[in-house]
Structure formats: structure tokens, C-alpha cells
Amino acid sequence: MTVGSAVLDFGAFPGASMASVDVTGQASIAASSKVCAALRQGEVVSFSTGAESGTFAGEGVTEVDMTGTETAIVTTTPRTGTYCYQASGPNSNSILHDSGAYYSFSGAADTTYTLRGYLRVATQNVSAQLFCSVLRFYNGSIDPQLHYPVTARLVYTANAATAKLQLWNSVSGNIGSQSAPFATDAYVSFELRLKIGVGATDEAALYLAGVLVASATGLTLSDTPPTAAFWGVGYTPPFSQNPTVRFDDIEFISVDHSQDEHQVEQMKLTAGNIVAATGFTIYGECLNGFSHGKWNVDFVWR
């Protein structure tokens, strides 16, 4: 028995009703072999459904802390469980300042990566508008200035107990408009998505409380896929001081389609066109209109 995986690509939205992928390199397959295929959700990392291990190492993430006092896993106001992440920064304009945590992964081109969870921003009285990044994807070294093609920036209104999020790209600035104001000192859900291809094919999107804040396609951000997802308090000029932000129930997802889509999509998979000592073809048919994007498929034959 031989097992493996492949990717069915229905193309960009609105997609297509059918797609296929050739699986090769199956030297032992015979014309009489039987092949089965099934959809598989991609990599989903939930970090113990919160920071419940109580340590960065226990969560499988790397701590970023410039002074040794700005990042911690704390028991103060978690959303669920006992622990949550906390990031804060000094009242400075240091260009080298980042605090938080990041998850490293092996990025691939034309794959959608999603960082989602909940954040809670401390109320902060400032006399001028304040910007700082709180969510990022890196595609190089973990550097506070370079190698992050897209980020979600936290925007404070002067002397107000509300904040906003803004989608920002490192090439040309903000994407779309800022989010509606959300209350500080309360958790709100977020979702940051990024897909990097070659040339003007990149895509980015930001959601807050389940509502789309901004999105864009056909971007030219980079030709290098992301390799790390960051949450915390990062440098994004201009700012006068950094807020305290807590994060909980963080998830990293490397698929084009959510768990809900896997449950409701009416997808028929068949395998055929077996070529001895070579491989076979997997066919995907959407029985309810069109599908789009990429779907991970597991197969087994004997």
C-alpha cells in the first residue's frame, strides 16, 4: 500500500466546476491497482488553544523581546483558559523595537497562509494618532524593518477608548480603509491572510470581528513565500509610544479553504487514468456550482 498527497487547483475566483492533477513517480503502480482519494485540510496549528502550556517553547513559538521585559505569557485577562500572550514596548521611537512571538514554517508559493485569533488592546491615552504593527508575515529574517510583505497596523485615535486596524503592505503603504473602531480592554477576533506568487499575483486580506476590513489581489509584494507569522507589538512609524496588547487562541492555517468549507463543499473525487510504473490522475468535481483555490488531497493505492 502506498500513500501520498497532491493539490487540486480550481484557479482564481470564481474558479471552475472541475479540476484534475496528475500524480507521477509511482514506479510500483500497476494497471490493475486500486486508487482512492479524499480531501484533507492543510496544516492547522492552534498553539494549545491559547498559550496554555505557559511557555513559549511549550507552544512551539519563538519569543521576540528586545530588552527582556516586554514579552511574556501571563495570567492577566486571558480570553480562555489560564494564560495569554502579552506584548508591550517602551515609550520610545526605537527603530529596532519588536516584542511578541512568531511561528516559523516552510512557506510555498501560491499558498494562502492565515494567522487568526483574538487580541485585546489596553486603553491608552495619547495626544496624537498612534500607529504600530500587531500582526505580520515575514519572508526573510525576523527583522523589525525588512522582510515583512504585509502587516496589520493598530491605529489609536487620540485620547479615545477605541482603536482600529489597518492592512498595510511594505511596498506601497496602506491597503483600503481602516476598520470600524473597536473597544479597547476587550477581546476582538482578527484574521490576516497572505498569498505570495511570482510577479503581480500576490493577495492579502484582513478581517476584524468577522468583517472584511480590506483586501487586494494582483499585488507585487515579493516573489519569496512567507516563512514566519508574528503577533505582538512591532515598529511601524510614526509612533510616540507602544501599547500593551494581549493575544489568545491563536491559530496558524496553511490552506485556501476553512474547516467549514470542507464540511459544506459538495466535492466528488475520483481517480483513474492509471499508467503502469508511472502514476494516475485525480479528478475533482464540484457538484454545487464552482469551487476556487487549492484543495489538499490525500491518496492511497495498492
Secondary structure by P-SEA (a helix, b strand, c coil): ccccbbbbbccccccccbbbbbbcccccccccbbbbbbbbbcccccccccccccccccccbbbbbcccccccccccccccccbbbbbbbccccccccccbbbbbccccccbbbbbbbbbbbcbbbbccbbbbbccccccccccccccccbbbbbbbccccccbbbbbbbccccccccccccccccbbbbbbbbbbbccccbbbbbcccccccccccccccccccccccccccccccccccbbbbbbbcbbbbbcccccaaaaaccbbbbbbccccccccbbbbbbbcccccccbbbbbbbcc
